[in-house]
Structure formats: C-alpha cells, structure tokens
Amino acid sequence: MPTYDFKCLECGHLFTEFVALKDKDKVSCPSCGGKVSQRFTGFLYTRKGGDGSGSSGGCSGGSCSGCSGCH
Ligand SMILES: [Zn+2]
C-alpha cells in the first residue's frame, strides 16, 4: 500500500497517510478533521529510491545508498 501526502484545506496541516487508493478520498485532517487535498509535489521522486531514471541526479553527497548512478 502506498503512502500519499495530503494538505488540509482548513488549517494547512501537512501529513502523510498510509492509505489504499480507494480510500484516499475519505482521508481527513488528523489535526482538525477538515477536508484535505492530495499533494502531488515530489510524488514521483520520494520513497522510490533506486529507480533513478530521468531524475535530475540530486545525490551530490557521498552517502547515497539508493542511487546506482553516482559511483
Ligand atoms: Zn486541518
């Protein structure tokens, strides 16, 4: 099951919810219970690690363990 990032439309609270695709419309803010919208920013880049194709190659440090393109 994937995780999704949400933002509360009422109070602006940002959170990540571990939820089935069919249930993500039922998610409400854990802080105020208000309506939330799904955030798509970074959706393709986070928590995938390892598939580095097509990314901008952000691993400039020496401690990258999930990228095959930085050796
Ligand atoms: Zn809220």
N, CA, C, O and the ligand as a Tripos MOL2 file, in Angstrom:
@<TRIPOS>MOLECULE
protein
  285   283    72     0     0
PROTEIN
NO_CHARGES

@<TRIPOS>ATOM
      1 N           0.8450   -1.2030    0.0000 N.3       1 MET1
      2 CA          0.0000    0.0000    0.0000 C.3       1 MET1
      3 C           0.8760    1.2480    0.0000 C.2       1 MET1
      4 O           1.8000    1.3540    0.8070 O.2       1 MET1
      5 N           0.6060    2.1640   -0.8690 N.am      2 PRO2
      6 CA          1.4390    3.3700   -0.9550 C.3       2 PRO2
      7 C           1.0480    4.4160    0.0900 C.2       2 PRO2
      8 O          -0.0200    4.3530    0.7000 O.2       2 PRO2
      9 N           1.9320    5.3550    0.2660 N.am      3 THR3
     10 CA          1.5980    6.4860    1.1170 C.3       3 THR3
     11 C           1.3120    7.6930    0.2380 C.2       3 THR3
     12 O           1.8510    7.8200   -0.8620 O.2       3 THR3
     13 N           0.4700    8.5640    0.7300 N.am      4 TYR4
     14 CA          0.1360    9.7800   -0.0010 C.3       4 TYR4
     15 C           0.3390   10.9830    0.9060 C.2       4 TYR4
     16 O           0.1230   10.9210    2.1160 O.2       4 TYR4
     17 N           0.7570   12.0660    0.2930 N.am      5 ASP5
     18 CA          0.9150   13.3080    1.0430 C.3       5 ASP5
     19 C          -0.3510   14.1370    0.8840 C.2       5 ASP5
     20 O          -0.8900   14.2830   -0.2130 O.2       5 ASP5
     21 N          -0.8020   14.6660    1.9920 N.am      6 PHE6
     22 CA         -2.0190   15.4720    1.9630 C.3       6 PHE6
     23 C          -1.7820   16.8240    2.6250 C.2       6 PHE6
     24 O          -0.8900   16.9840    3.4580 O.2       6 PHE6
     25 N          -2.6000   17.7840    2.2330 N.am      7 LYS7
     26 CA         -2.5950   19.0780    2.8970 C.3       7 LYS7
     27 C          -4.0210   19.4180    3.2820 C.2       7 LYS7
     28 O          -4.9440   19.3120    2.4750 O.2       7 LYS7
     29 N          -4.1830   19.8290    4.5280 N.am      8 CYS8
     30 CA         -5.5060   20.2020    4.9960 C.3       8 CYS8
     31 C          -5.9290   21.5350    4.3870 C.2       8 CYS8
     32 O          -5.1660   22.5010    4.3770 O.2       8 CYS8
     33 N          -7.1520   21.5680    3.8820 N.am      9 LEU9
     34 CA         -7.6670   22.7990    3.2840 C.3       9 LEU9
     35 C          -8.1480   23.7770    4.3450 C.2       9 LEU9
     36 O          -8.3520   24.9580    4.0650 O.2       9 LEU9
     37 N          -8.3250   23.2870    5.5460 N.am     10 GLU10
     38 CA         -8.8580   24.1160    6.6220 C.3      10 GLU10
     39 C          -7.7490   24.8030    7.4160 C.2      10 GLU10
     40 O          -7.7700   26.0170    7.6180 O.2      10 GLU10
     41 N          -6.7830   24.0030    7.8600 N.am     11 CYS11
     42 CA         -5.7500   24.5690    8.7330 C.3      11 CYS11
     43 C          -4.3580   24.5260    8.1150 C.2      11 CYS11
     44 O          -3.4020   25.0360    8.7000 O.2      11 CYS11
     45 N          -4.2380   23.9180    6.9310 N.am     12 GLY12
     46 CA         -2.9450   23.8920    6.2660 C.3      12 GLY12
     47 C          -1.9900   22.8280    6.7800 C.2      12 GLY12
     48 O          -0.8200   22.8110    6.3970 O.2      12 GLY12
     49 N          -2.4620   21.9610    7.6230 N.am     13 HIS13
     50 CA         -1.6310   20.8970    8.1780 C.3      13 HIS13
     51 C          -1.1660   19.9500    7.0790 C.2      13 HIS13
     52 O          -1.9640   19.5040    6.2550 O.2      13 HIS13
     53 N           0.1310   19.6470    7.0700 N.am     14 LEU14
     54 CA          0.6840   18.7230    6.0890 C.3      14 LEU14
     55 C           0.9260   17.3840    6.7550 C.2      14 LEU14
     56 O           1.4770   17.3260    7.8540 O.2      14 LEU14
     57 N           0.5240   16.3200    6.1090 N.am     15 PHE15
     58 CA          0.7530   14.9980    6.6850 C.3      15 PHE15
     59 C           0.7900   13.9310    5.6020 C.2      15 PHE15
     60 O           0.3520   14.1470    4.4720 O.2      15 PHE15
     61 N           1.3160   12.7920    5.9720 N.am     16 THR16
     62 CA          1.3860   11.6670    5.0520 C.3      16 THR16
     63 C           0.5370   10.5380    5.6000 C.2      16 THR16
     64 O           0.6360   10.1800    6.7730 O.2      16 THR16
     65 N          -0.2850    9.9900    4.7500 N.am     17 GLU17
     66 CA         -1.1940    8.9440    5.1960 C.3      17 GLU17
     67 C          -0.9330    7.6650    4.4110 C.2      17 GLU17
     68 O          -0.7160    7.6830    3.1990 O.2      17 GLU17
     69 N          -0.9610    6.5760    5.1320 N.am     18 PHE18
     70 CA         -0.7650    5.2620    4.5410 C.3      18 PHE18
     71 C          -2.1480    4.7150    4.2500 C.2      18 PHE18
     72 O          -2.8250    4.2270    5.1550 O.2      18 PHE18
     73 N          -2.5730    4.7900    3.0000 N.am     19 VAL19
     74 CA         -3.9740    4.5220    2.7080 C.3      19 VAL19
     75 C          -4.1570    3.8560    1.3440 C.2      19 VAL19
     76 O          -3.3990    4.1160    0.4100 O.2      19 VAL19
     77 N          -5.1510    3.0100    1.2420 N.am     20 ALA20
     78 CA         -5.4510    2.3730   -0.0390 C.3      20 ALA20
     79 C          -5.9970    3.4010   -1.0220 C.2      20 ALA20
     80 O          -6.6350    4.3810   -0.6380 O.2      20 ALA20
     81 N          -5.7300    3.1510   -2.2840 N.am     21 LEU21
     82 CA         -6.1630    4.0900   -3.3260 C.3      21 LEU21
     83 C          -7.6590    4.3900   -3.2280 C.2      21 LEU21
     84 O          -8.0780    5.5400   -3.3670 O.2      21 LEU21
     85 N          -8.4350    3.3840   -2.9940 N.am     22 LYS22
     86 CA         -9.8850    3.5680   -2.9570 C.3      22 LYS22
     87 C         -10.3590    4.3490   -1.7330 C.2      22 LYS22
     88 O         -11.4900    4.8310   -1.6810 O.2      22 LYS22
     89 N          -9.4580    4.4600   -0.7440 N.am     23 ASP23
     90 CA         -9.8470    5.1440    0.4940 C.3      23 ASP23
     91 C          -9.2890    6.5550    0.6150 C.2      23 ASP23
     92 O          -9.5880    7.2630    1.5770 O.2      23 ASP23
     93 N          -8.4870    6.9630   -0.3460 N.am     24 LYS24
     94 CA         -7.8110    8.2500   -0.1560 C.3      24 LYS24
     95 C          -8.7410    9.4490   -0.2490 C.2      24 LYS24
     96 O          -8.3710   10.5530    0.1520 O.2      24 LYS24
     97 N          -9.9320    9.2480   -0.7690 N.am     25 ASP25
     98 CA        -10.9050   10.3380   -0.7800 C.3      25 ASP25
     99 C         -11.5940   10.5060    0.5720 C.2      25 ASP25
    100 O         -12.2940   11.4880    0.8190 O.2      25 ASP25
    101 N         -11.3740    9.5210    1.4350 N.am     26 LYS26
    102 CA        -12.0200    9.5570    2.7480 C.3      26 LYS26
    103 C         -11.1230   10.1360    3.8310 C.2      26 LYS26
    104 O         -11.5340   10.2950    4.9800 O.2      26 LYS26
    105 N          -9.8980   10.4460    3.4470 N.am     27 VAL27
    106 CA         -8.9420   10.9590    4.4200 C.3      27 VAL27
    107 C          -9.3450   12.3470    4.9080 C.2      27 VAL27
    108 O          -9.7420   13.2100    4.1250 O.2      27 VAL27
    109 N          -9.2340   12.5360    6.2060 N.am     28 SER28
    110 CA         -9.4950   13.8610    6.7500 C.3      28 SER28
    111 C          -8.3090   14.2810    7.6170 C.2      28 SER28
    112 O          -7.4830   13.4580    8.0100 O.2      28 SER28
    113 N          -8.2470   15.5470    7.8980 N.am     29 CYS29
    114 CA         -7.1210   16.0930    8.6500 C.3      29 CYS29
    115 C          -7.0550   15.5020   10.0650 C.2      29 CYS29
    116 O          -8.0520   15.5090   10.7870 O.2      29 CYS29
    117 N          -5.8810   14.9900   10.4620 N.am     30 PRO30
    118 CA         -5.7380   14.4250   11.7980 C.3      30 PRO30
    119 C          -5.6930   15.4990   12.8750 C.2      30 PRO30
    120 O          -5.8150   15.2130   14.0660 O.2      30 PRO30
    121 N          -5.5180   16.7220   12.4400 N.am     31 SER31
    122 CA         -5.4120   17.8210   13.3910 C.3      31 SER31
    123 C          -6.7650   18.4710   13.6830 C.2      31 SER31
    124 O          -7.1130   18.7260   14.8360 O.2      31 SER31
    125 N          -7.5240   18.7360   12.6050 N.am     32 CYS32
    126 CA         -8.8020   19.4340   12.8050 C.3      32 CYS32
    127 C          -9.9850   18.6940   12.2080 C.2      32 CYS32
    128 O         -11.1320   19.0890   12.4130 O.2      32 CYS32
    129 N          -9.7130   17.6110   11.4650 N.am     33 GLY33
    130 CA        -10.8000   16.8380   10.8720 C.3      33 GLY33
    131 C         -11.3730   17.4550    9.6050 C.2      33 GLY33
    132 O         -12.4090   17.0140    9.1080 O.2      33 GLY33
    133 N         -10.7050   18.4630    9.0880 N.am     34 GLY34
    134 CA        -11.2040   19.1510    7.9070 C.3      34 GLY34
    135 C         -10.8930   18.4160    6.6180 C.2      34 GLY34
    136 O         -10.2390   17.3740    6.6170 O.2      34 GLY34
    137 N         -11.3710   18.9760    5.5290 N.am     35 LYS35
    138 CA        -11.1110   18.3980    4.2150 C.3      35 LYS35
    139 C          -9.6360   18.5490    3.8500 C.2      35 LYS35
    140 O          -8.9740   19.5140    4.2310 O.2      35 LYS35
    141 N          -9.1510   17.5770    3.1100 N.am     36 VAL36
    142 CA         -7.7630   17.6380    2.6770 C.3      36 VAL36
    143 C          -7.6700   17.4680    1.1660 C.2      36 VAL36
    144 O          -8.5800   16.9370    0.5300 O.2      36 VAL36
    145 N          -6.5630   17.9230    0.6070 N.am     37 SER37
    146 CA         -6.3070   17.6780   -0.7990 C.3      37 SER37
    147 C          -4.9900   16.9270   -0.9100 C.2      37 SER37
    148 O          -4.0830   17.1240   -0.1010 O.2      37 SER37
    149 N          -4.8910   16.0780   -1.9000 N.am     38 GLN38
    150 CA         -3.6620   15.3240   -2.0690 C.3      38 GLN38
    151 C          -2.5940   16.2180   -2.6870 C.2      38 GLN38
    152 O          -2.8670   17.0360   -3.5660 O.2      38 GLN38
    153 N          -1.3850   16.0370   -2.2060 N.am     39 ARG39
    154 CA         -0.2770   16.8190   -2.7400 C.3      39 ARG39
    155 C           0.4950   15.9500   -3.7120 C.2      39 ARG39
    156 O           0.8530   14.8160   -3.3950 O.2      39 ARG39
    157 N           0.7470   16.4780   -4.8860 N.am     40 PHE40
    158 CA          1.4640   15.6970   -5.8770 C.3      40 PHE40
    159 C           2.9170   16.1170   -6.0160 C.2      40 PHE40
    160 O           3.6830   15.4810   -6.7400 O.2      40 PHE40
    161 N           3.2930   17.1630   -5.3410 N.am     41 THR41
    162 CA          4.6690   17.6280   -5.4360 C.3      41 THR41
    163 C           5.6250   16.5750   -4.9070 C.2      41 THR41
    164 O           5.5060   16.1210   -3.7690 O.2      41 THR41
    165 N           6.5650   16.1990   -5.7440 N.am     42 GLY42
    166 CA          7.5550   15.2260   -5.3160 C.3      42 GLY42
    167 C           7.0640   13.8040   -5.3110 C.2      42 GLY42
    168 O           7.7720   12.8940   -4.8800 O.2      42 GLY42
    169 N           5.8910   13.6170   -5.7750 N.am     43 PHE43
    170 CA          5.2830   12.2870   -5.7440 C.3      43 PHE43
    171 C           6.1280   11.2310   -6.4430 C.2      43 PHE43
    172 O           6.2330   10.0970   -5.9770 O.2      43 PHE43
    173 N           6.7200   11.6090   -7.5520 N.am     44 LEU44
    174 CA          7.4870   10.6480   -8.3300 C.3      44 LEU44
    175 C           8.9120   10.4690   -7.8140 C.2      44 LEU44
    176 O           9.6080    9.5320   -8.2060 O.2      44 LEU44
    177 N           9.3330   11.3530   -6.9510 N.am     45 TYR45
    178 CA         10.7310   11.3320   -6.5590 C.3      45 TYR45
    179 C          10.9700   10.7940   -5.1540 C.2      45 TYR45
    180 O          12.0820   10.3840   -4.8210 O.2      45 TYR45
    181 N           9.9440   10.7960   -4.3450 N.am     46 THR46
    182 CA         10.1370   10.3680   -2.9720 C.3      46 THR46
    183 C           9.8180    8.9030   -2.7900 C.2      46 THR46
    184 O           8.9520    8.3480   -3.4660 O.2      46 THR46
    185 N          10.5110    8.3050   -1.8920 N.am     47 ARG47
    186 CA         10.2430    6.9220   -1.4860 C.3      47 ARG47
    187 C          10.3640    5.9040   -2.6080 C.2      47 ARG47
    188 O           9.9190    4.7670   -2.4570 O.2      47 ARG47
    189 N          10.9360    6.2780   -3.6900 N.am     48 LYS48
    190 CA         11.1300    5.3290   -4.7630 C.3      48 LYS48
    191 C          12.5560    4.8050   -4.7330 C.2      48 LYS48
    192 O          12.8010    3.6170   -4.9440 O.2      48 LYS48
    193 N          13.4590    5.6740   -4.4770 N.am     49 GLY49
    194 CA         14.8980    5.4640   -4.4980 C.3      49 GLY49
    195 C          15.3860    4.2270   -5.2260 C.2      49 GLY49
    196 O          14.8460    3.1530   -4.9620 O.2      49 GLY49
    197 N          16.2720    4.2790   -6.0380 N.am     50 GLY50
    198 CA         16.7330    3.0710   -6.6720 C.3      50 GLY50
    199 C          16.3780    3.0160   -8.1390 C.2      50 GLY50
    200 O          17.0650    2.3860   -8.9430 O.2      50 GLY50
    201 N          15.3210    3.6690   -8.4630 N.am     51 ASP51
    202 CA         14.9510    3.7140   -9.8850 C.3      51 ASP51
    203 C          15.5060    4.9830  -10.5020 C.2      51 ASP51
    204 O          14.7690    5.4830  -11.3520 O.2      51 ASP51
    205 N          16.4980    5.5290  -10.2900 N.am     52 GLY52
    206 CA         16.9400    6.8910  -10.6510 C.3      52 GLY52
    207 C          16.8320    7.3280  -12.0740 C.2      52 GLY52
    208 O          17.4990    8.2900  -12.4550 O.2      52 GLY52
    209 N          16.0370    6.6870  -12.8850 N.am     53 SER53
    210 CA         15.9690    7.1080  -14.2810 C.3      53 SER53
    211 C          15.1860    8.4100  -14.4420 C.2      53 SER53
    212 O          14.1180    8.5840  -13.8550 O.2      53 SER53
    213 N          15.7260    9.3050  -15.2330 N.am     54 GLY54
    214 CA         15.0170   10.5240  -15.5350 C.3      54 GLY54
    215 C          15.0280   11.5770  -14.4510 C.2      54 GLY54
    216 O          14.4270   12.6380  -14.6200 O.2      54 GLY54
    217 N          15.6880   11.3140  -13.3560 N.am     55 SER55
    218 CA         15.7470   12.3220  -12.3090 C.3      55 SER55
    219 C          16.8730   13.3010  -12.6190 C.2      55 SER55
    220 O          17.6260   13.1150  -13.5750 O.2      55 SER55
    221 N          16.9770   14.3320  -11.8100 N.am     56 SER56
    222 CA         17.9920   15.3450  -12.0650 C.3      56 SER56
    223 C          19.3130   15.0000  -11.3860 C.2      56 SER56
    224 O          20.2260   15.8260  -11.3650 O.2      56 SER56
    225 N          19.4280   13.8380  -10.8520 N.am     57 GLY57
    226 CA         20.6830   13.4090  -10.2440 C.3      57 GLY57
    227 C          21.0520   14.2290   -9.0460 C.2      57 GLY57
    228 O          22.0530   14.9460   -9.0770 O.2      57 GLY57
    229 N          20.2840   14.1490   -8.0000 N.am     58 GLY58
    230 CA         20.4920   15.0210   -6.8550 C.3      58 GLY58
    231 C          21.4580   14.5170   -5.8120 C.2      58 GLY58
    232 O          21.6410   15.1690   -4.7840 O.2      58 GLY58
    233 N          22.0840   13.3760   -6.0420 N.am     59 CYS59
    234 CA         22.9410   12.8310   -4.9920 C.3      59 CYS59
    235 C          24.3620   13.3270   -5.1160 C.2      59 CYS59
    236 O          25.2110   12.6680   -5.7160 O.2      59 CYS59
    237 N          24.6190   14.4880   -4.5490 N.am     60 SER60
    238 CA         25.9500   15.0680   -4.6420 C.3      60 SER60
    239 C          26.8170   14.6780   -3.4530 C.2      60 SER60
    240 O          28.0370   14.8400   -3.4810 O.2      60 SER60
    241 N          26.1890   14.1730   -2.4290 N.am     61 GLY61
    242 CA         26.9440   13.7750   -1.2640 C.3      61 GLY61
    243 C          27.5840   12.4200   -1.4530 C.2      61 GLY61
    244 O          27.4060   11.7950   -2.4990 O.2      61 GLY61
    245 N          28.3080   11.9640   -0.4880 N.am     62 GLY62
    246 CA         28.9910   10.6810   -0.6350 C.3      62 GLY62
    247 C          28.2960    9.5510    0.0860 C.2      62 GLY62
    248 O          28.8170    8.4380    0.1590 O.2      62 GLY62
    249 N          27.1140    9.8340    0.6210 N.am     63 SER63
    250 CA         26.4590    8.8290    1.4250 C.3      63 SER63
    251 C          25.2110    8.2520    0.7770 C.2      63 SER63
    252 O          24.3900    7.6140    1.4380 O.2      63 SER63
    253 N          25.0810    8.4790   -0.5020 N.am     64 CYS64
    254 CA         23.9010    7.9650   -1.1890 C.3      64 CYS64
    255 C          23.9440    6.4530   -1.2710 C.2      64 CYS64
    256 O          24.9340    5.8830   -1.7310 O.2      64 CYS64
    257 N          22.8930    5.8060   -0.8350 N.am     65 SER65
    258 CA         22.8970    4.3510   -0.8590 C.3      65 SER65
    259 C          21.8430    3.8000   -1.8030 C.2      65 SER65
    260 O          21.8070    2.5980   -2.0640 O.2      65 SER65
    261 N          20.9930    4.6680   -2.3110 N.am     66 GLY66
    262 CA         19.8940    4.1490   -3.1240 C.3      66 GLY66
    263 C          20.0240    4.4700   -4.5980 C.2      66 GLY66
    264 O          19.1430    4.1240   -5.3840 O.2      66 GLY66
    265 N          21.0990    5.1220   -4.9850 N.am     67 CYS67
    266 CA         21.2310    5.5300   -6.3810 C.3      67 CYS67
    267 C          22.3490    4.7690   -7.0670 C.2      67 CYS67
    268 O          23.4690    4.6970   -6.5620 O.2      67 CYS67
    269 N          22.0400    4.2100   -8.2050 N.am     68 SER68
    270 CA         23.0480    3.4150   -8.9150 C.3      68 SER68
    271 C          23.9040    4.2590   -9.8440 C.2      68 SER68
    272 O          24.8630    3.7630  -10.4350 O.2      68 SER68
    273 N          23.5580    5.5410   -9.9760 N.am     69 GLY69
    274 CA         24.2690    6.3700  -10.9380 C.3      69 GLY69
    275 C          25.3410    7.2700  -10.3630 C.2      69 GLY69
    276 O          25.8770    8.1200  -11.0730 O.2      69 GLY69
    277 N          25.6630    7.1040   -9.1010 N.am     70 CYS70
    278 CA         26.6360    8.0290   -8.5230 C.3      70 CYS70
    279 C          27.8910    7.3280   -8.0210 C.2      70 CYS70
    280 O          28.2440    7.4430   -6.8480 O.2      70 CYS70
    281 N          28.5490    6.6170   -8.8920 N.am     71 HIS71
    282 CA         29.7810    5.9460   -8.4860 C.3      71 HIS71
    283 C          30.9540    6.5220   -9.2580 C.2      71 HIS71
    284 O          32.0910    6.0920   -9.0640 O.2      71 HIS71
    285 ZN         -6.6820   20.6100    9.4950 Zn       72 ZN72
@<TRIPOS>BOND
     1     1     2 1
     2     2     3 1
     3     3     4 2
     4     3     5 am
     5     5     6 1
     6     6     7 1
     7     7     8 2
     8     7     9 am
     9     9    10 1
    10    10    11 1
    11    11    12 2
    12    11    13 am
    13    13    14 1
    14    14    15 1
    15    15    16 2
    16    15    17 am
    17    17    18 1
    18    18    19 1
    19    19    20 2
    20    19    21 am
    21    21    22 1
    22    22    23 1
    23    23    24 2
    24    23    25 am
    25    25    26 1
    26    26    27 1
    27    27    28 2
    28    27    29 am
    29    29    30 1
    30    30    31 1
    31    31    32 2
    32    31    33 am
    33    33    34 1
    34    34    35 1
    35    35    36 2
    36    35    37 am
    37    37    38 1
    38    38    39 1
    39    39    40 2
    40    39    41 am
    41    41    42 1
    42    42    43 1
    43    43    44 2
    44    43    45 am
    45    45    46 1
    46    46    47 1
    47    47    48 2
    48    47    49 am
    49    49    50 1
    50    50    51 1
    51    51    52 2
    52    51    53 am
    53    53    54 1
    54    54    55 1
    55    55    56 2
    56    55    57 am
    57    57    58 1
    58    58    59 1
    59    59    60 2
    60    59    61 am
    61    61    62 1
    62    62    63 1
    63    63    64 2
    64    63    65 am
    65    65    66 1
    66    66    67 1
    67    67    68 2
    68    67    69 am
    69    69    70 1
    70    70    71 1
    71    71    72 2
    72    71    73 am
    73    73    74 1
    74    74    75 1
    75    75    76 2
    76    75    77 am
    77    77    78 1
    78    78    79 1
    79    79    80 2
    80    79    81 am
    81    81    82 1
    82    82    83 1
    83    83    84 2
    84    83    85 am
    85    85    86 1
    86    86    87 1
    87    87    88 2
    88    87    89 am
    89    89    90 1
    90    90    91 1
    91    91    92 2
    92    91    93 am
    93    93    94 1
    94    94    95 1
    95    95    96 2
    96    95    97 am
    97    97    98 1
    98    98    99 1
    99    99   100 2
   100    99   101 am
   101   101   102 1
   102   102   103 1
   103   103   104 2
   104   103   105 am
   105   105   106 1
   106   106   107 1
   107   107   108 2
   108   107   109 am
   109   109   110 1
   110   110   111 1
   111   111   112 2
   112   111   113 am
   113   113   114 1
   114   114   115 1
   115   115   116 2
   116   115   117 am
   117   117   118 1
   118   118   119 1
   119   119   120 2
   120   119   121 am
   121   121   122 1
   122   122   123 1
   123   123   124 2
   124   123   125 am
   125   125   126 1
   126   126   127 1
   127   127   128 2
   128   127   129 am
   129   129   130 1
   130   130   131 1
   131   131   132 2
   132   131   133 am
   133   133   134 1
   134   134   135 1
   135   135   136 2
   136   135   137 am
   137   137   138 1
   138   138   139 1
   139   139   140 2
   140   139   141 am
   141   141   142 1
   142   142   143 1
   143   143   144 2
   144   143   145 am
   145   145   146 1
   146   146   147 1
   147   147   148 2
   148   147   149 am
   149   149   150 1
   150   150   151 1
   151   151   152 2
   152   151   153 am
   153   153   154 1
   154   154   155 1
   155   155   156 2
   156   155   157 am
   157   157   158 1
   158   158   159 1
   159   159   160 2
   160   159   161 am
   161   161   162 1
   162   162   163 1
   163   163   164 2
   164   163   165 am
   165   165   166 1
   166   166   167 1
   167   167   168 2
   168   167   169 am
   169   169   170 1
   170   170   171 1
   171   171   172 2
   172   171   173 am
   173   173   174 1
   174   174   175 1
   175   175   176 2
   176   175   177 am
   177   177   178 1
   178   178   179 1
   179   179   180 2
   180   179   181 am
   181   181   182 1
   182   182   183 1
   183   183   184 2
   184   183   185 am
   185   185   186 1
   186   186   187 1
   187   187   188 2
   188   187   189 am
   189   189   190 1
   190   190   191 1
   191   191   192 2
   192   191   193 am
   193   193   194 1
   194   194   195 1
   195   195   196 2
   196   195   197 am
   197   197   198 1
   198   198   199 1
   199   199   200 2
   200   199   201 am
   201   201   202 1
   202   202   203 1
   203   203   204 2
   204   203   205 am
   205   205   206 1
   206   206   207 1
   207   207   208 2
   208   207   209 am
   209   209   210 1
   210   210   211 1
   211   211   212 2
   212   211   213 am
   213   213   214 1
   214   214   215 1
   215   215   216 2
   216   215   217 am
   217   217   218 1
   218   218   219 1
   219   219   220 2
   220   219   221 am
   221   221   222 1
   222   222   223 1
   223   223   224 2
   224   223   225 am
   225   225   226 1
   226   226   227 1
   227   227   228 2
   228   227   229 am
   229   229   230 1
   230   230   231 1
   231   231   232 2
   232   231   233 am
   233   233   234 1
   234   234   235 1
   235   235   236 2
   236   235   237 am
   237   237   238 1
   238   238   239 1
   239   239   240 2
   240   239   241 am
   241   241   242 1
   242   242   243 1
   243   243   244 2
   244   243   245 am
   245   245   246 1
   246   246   247 1
   247   247   248 2
   248   247   249 am
   249   249   250 1
   250   250   251 1
   251   251   252 2
   252   251   253 am
   253   253   254 1
   254   254   255 1
   255   255   256 2
   256   255   257 am
   257   257   258 1
   258   258   259 1
   259   259   260 2
   260   259   261 am
   261   261   262 1
   262   262   263 1
   263   263   264 2
   264   263   265 am
   265   265   266 1
   266   266   267 1
   267   267   268 2
   268   267   269 am
   269   269   270 1
   270   270   271 1
   271   271   272 2
   272   271   273 am
   273   273   274 1
   274   274   275 1
   275   275   276 2
   276   275   277 am
   277   277   278 1
   278   278   279 1
   279   279   280 2
   280   279   281 am
   281   281   282 1
   282   282   283 1
   283   283   284 2
@<TRIPOS>SUBSTRUCTURE
     1 MET1         2 RESIDUE 1 A MET
     2 PRO2         6 RESIDUE 1 A PRO
     3 THR3        10 RESIDUE 1 A THR
     4 TYR4        14 RESIDUE 1 A TYR
     5 ASP5        18 RESIDUE 1 A ASP
     6 PHE6        22 RESIDUE 1 A PHE
     7 LYS7        26 RESIDUE 1 A LYS
     8 CYS8        30 RESIDUE 1 A CYS
     9 LEU9        34 RESIDUE 1 A LEU
    10 GLU10       38 RESIDUE 1 A GLU
    11 CYS11       42 RESIDUE 1 A CYS
    12 GLY12       46 RESIDUE 1 A GLY
    13 HIS13       50 RESIDUE 1 A HIS
    14 LEU14       54 RESIDUE 1 A LEU
    15 PHE15       58 RESIDUE 1 A PHE
    16 THR16       62 RESIDUE 1 A THR
    17 GLU17       66 RESIDUE 1 A GLU
    18 PHE18       70 RESIDUE 1 A PHE
    19 VAL19       74 RESIDUE 1 A VAL
    20 ALA20       78 RESIDUE 1 A ALA
    21 LEU21       82 RESIDUE 1 A LEU
    22 LYS22       86 RESIDUE 1 A LYS
    23 ASP23       90 RESIDUE 1 A ASP
    24 LYS24       94 RESIDUE 1 A LYS
    25 ASP25       98 RESIDUE 1 A ASP
    26 LYS26      102 RESIDUE 1 A LYS
    27 VAL27      106 RESIDUE 1 A VAL
    28 SER28      110 RESIDUE 1 A SER
    29 CYS29      114 RESIDUE 1 A CYS
    30 PRO30      118 RESIDUE 1 A PRO
    31 SER31      122 RESIDUE 1 A SER
    32 CYS32      126 RESIDUE 1 A CYS
    33 GLY33      130 RESIDUE 1 A GLY
    34 GLY34      134 RESIDUE 1 A GLY
    35 LYS35      138 RESIDUE 1 A LYS
    36 VAL36      142 RESIDUE 1 A VAL
    37 SER37      146 RESIDUE 1 A SER
    38 GLN38      150 RESIDUE 1 A GLN
    39 ARG39      154 RESIDUE 1 A ARG
    40 PHE40      158 RESIDUE 1 A PHE
    41 THR41      162 RESIDUE 1 A THR
    42 GLY42      166 RESIDUE 1 A GLY
    43 PHE43      170 RESIDUE 1 A PHE
    44 LEU44      174 RESIDUE 1 A LEU
    45 TYR45      178 RESIDUE 1 A TYR
    46 THR46      182 RESIDUE 1 A THR
    47 ARG47      186 RESIDUE 1 A ARG
    48 LYS48      190 RESIDUE 1 A LYS
    49 GLY49      194 RESIDUE 1 A GLY
    50 GLY50      198 RESIDUE 1 A GLY
    51 ASP51      202 RESIDUE 1 A ASP
    52 GLY52      206 RESIDUE 1 A GLY
    53 SER53      210 RESIDUE 1 A SER
    54 GLY54      214 RESIDUE 1 A GLY
    55 SER55      218 RESIDUE 1 A SER
    56 SER56      222 RESIDUE 1 A SER
    57 GLY57      226 RESIDUE 1 A GLY
    58 GLY58      230 RESIDUE 1 A GLY
    59 CYS59      234 RESIDUE 1 A CYS
    60 SER60      238 RESIDUE 1 A SER
    61 GLY61      242 RESIDUE 1 A GLY
    62 GLY62      246 RESIDUE 1 A GLY
    63 SER63      250 RESIDUE 1 A SER
    64 CYS64      254 RESIDUE 1 A CYS
    65 SER65      258 RESIDUE 1 A SER
    66 GLY66      262 RESIDUE 1 A GLY
    67 CYS67      266 RESIDUE 1 A CYS
    68 SER68      270 RESIDUE 1 A SER
    69 GLY69      274 RESIDUE 1 A GLY
    70 CYS70      278 RESIDUE 1 A CYS
    71 HIS71      282 RESIDUE 1 A HIS
    72 ZN72       285 GROUP 0 **** ****
